[in-house]
Amino acid sequence: MAALFIGVTMAFPMGLAGLWESHVVPWWKRLRAGKAPPAPAVAPGAAIPVASAPDTSPLPGGISGQQA
């Protein structure tokens, strides 16, 4: 049992979390990047419309917005 522990510790010094971060996460990002839809092209200097919703919060100002 001790030899198995030492062997696994030597093979995976960062543990399973390190293996996940070093191999699985980059692979997943490459996989998702290939399937992402292309972003719409925006002409340089073009205004991007911003939709602003009216504040319908029942809380008084400062509590919901947390403004200083």
Secondary structure, DSSP 8 states (H G I E B T S, - for coil): -HHHHHHHHHH-TTHHHHHIIIIIHHHHHHHHHHHS-------TT------------SS-TTTSS---
